[in-house]
Amino acid sequence: MTHSRFIVAMIVGIGFMHLAPPSFGQQVSATPAPQTQSVTQAMRSEANDFFIRKDWPNAAKAYEAITRLEPANANALSRLGTSLHSMGKYDRAIEAYKKAVEINAQATTMYNLGCTYARLNDKEAAFAWLEKSIKAGYNQPDAMSKDEDLIALREDPRFKGMVARALINAKPCTANPQNRQFDFWVGEWRVENPQGQLAGTSSVQLILGDCVVFENWTGNGGSSGKSFNFYNSNLGKWQQTWVDDRGGMLEFFGEYKDGQMRYLGEAPAPNGGKTLQRMTFFNLSGNRVRQLWEQSTDGKTWTVAFDGTYVRKS
């Protein structure tokens, strides 16, 4: 009986020994987890280098490798499309571009899709994607006009309209009627006082995408100044900021009405108060503009600070 209990105890003990957890530090053999490969910086740099050098076959291989590991990388897909397009592999380029657009609807990628369809002579698909690109903000009208991919589309009336809309995307102020209200002042001018004598000269230009009417004034006595005139869409008003070589600065706000640009402003007065400023530009004709600048301390009585007629130089 004693022997039997001993044997049973041994068997039970052995069973417990096999079930006991490993002690601290004991190594346990297990199947290693598979390692996931990722895109390295070296891979990105190499692909970019091939792309910049227009080594299209190697660029395509490099970006294919990247997109296999990063299927949601829209930029890599777009560059893969460009590489394939440049190799004449248009069907595969379209596939890559469309995947890129699904991830990130970039105007340039849509434009490239239009170019690729044009190469395949699928004009309707080409115009459809060009339309999408312009709605998304494509703004390179010169590149569009000269793009050899789009030769087959140039005679179509739709193409000219799309180029015009791309220009509006690039320079939105050109198509905004409010931004064009002060264009009558743009030009090269001889400025005369009411007696017909020379008061100065002025060069008035459109700058910053035709959003700003920029005046360069030179007085007959040698003084000079500049004014920046623009339609402030935040305020719904025209704004002029004038600065000169004597340290002067004036700010005006106003509106264009009945052929006149009417500005109002104020400036510090010598007595510590304020001087009201009123400046009106009269569009007399295509070759003459009158500028009347008046001042007042009470808003009732106004005195003339400047009265000049701009006569367009021939």
Secondary structure, DSSP 8 states (H G I E B T S, - for coil): -HHHHHHHHHHHHHHHHHHS---TT---------------HHHHHHHHHHHHTT-HHHHHHHHHHHHHH-TT-HHHHHHHHHHHHHTT-HHHHHHHHHHHHHH---HHHHHHHHHHHHHTT-HHHHHHHHHHHHHTT---HHHHHH-GGGGGGTTSHHHHHHHHHHHHHH-GGGG-GGGGTTGGG-EEEEEE-TTS-EEEEEEEEEETTTTEEEEEEEETTS-EEEEEEEEETTTTEEEEEEEETTS-EEEEEEEEETTEEEEEEEEE-TTSSEEEEEEEEEEEETTEEEEEEEEESSSSS-EEEEEEEEEE--
